[in-house]
Amino acid sequence: MDWTEEVDASGLICPLPVLRARKRLSAMAPGSVLRLVTTDPAAVIDVPHFCAEAGHDLLAETAQGGAHIWLIRRGQGAQIPKPE
């Protein structure tokens, strides 16, 4: 599957991978696909939860040599929560 943009969050720990994904997705058009690369073990919980809460579609998750590759489609009516 093709993606529009990529965030390499390898080496970053919670909550940074999700924060980087949120920031990039907020600048993308609805329907665009983000490829997110993570190595934090907590990402397997954090990324699906973030997608569900924000209204994005988690298209795929693949383990590849110690990393997880996520494909996330920005939701049409996705709410991008602003940091407090």
N, C-alpha and C positions, 0 to 999 in steps of 0.2 A: 504494500500500500504506500502511496505517496504521502508526503507531509509538506506543510507549508513552511514551518519554522522548527528549529531544534533548540533545546536547552540541555546542555551537558552539566548535570549536577553531580557528577562523579566525585567522590571524596567529601561531599557535603553531608552533614547530619541534620536530623530533624530540628527545626522545621524548615530549614533552608531550601530543600528541593521543592516542596510545595509552594513556598513563597516565590521562588523564581518562576515556577510554572504559572502561578496566579498572575504575576506581573506581566509575563509574556502574553498569556491568553487575553488579558485585558486590552492589549494593543492590537489583537488580531480580529479579523472579521468573523462574524458568526458563520459556522460551517467549515472554517479553516481547521487544519489538523496540526497539532503540536507533537513532535517526537521528544520525549523526555527520557534522559538516561540517568539512572540513579544507582548508587552502590550501598546506600543506607538500608539496613535490614528493616527498619521501621516503615520504609516507603511502601511495602506490601500492604500495610494497613492505611497509611496516610493518604496515598494517591487515590485509591478507590473512594475513600471517605470524602476527600476534597471534591472529586468529580460529582458524586451524588449530591453533596450539599450545595455546590455552586451551579448545578444544572448542565454540566458538561457530559459528553458521551465518552466513556472509556471503551475504546475500540479494540485494543489488544494490549497484552502484557506478555513479554517474552524474557526468559532468563537467558543470559548470554555471557559466559565466562566471568561470573561474579557480579555482573551488572544486571539490572532490569531495564528493559526498553519498553516504554509506554507510548501508546498512540492515543491522543486525546483530541476529540473534536469539540471545538468551542460551541456551546449550546446557543440556540437561536435567541432564547430569552434569558440566557445565563446571567445570574447575579454575581458580580465580582465584588465580594465584600471588601470594603476599604479598611486598612489597618487603623486601629484606634490610637 
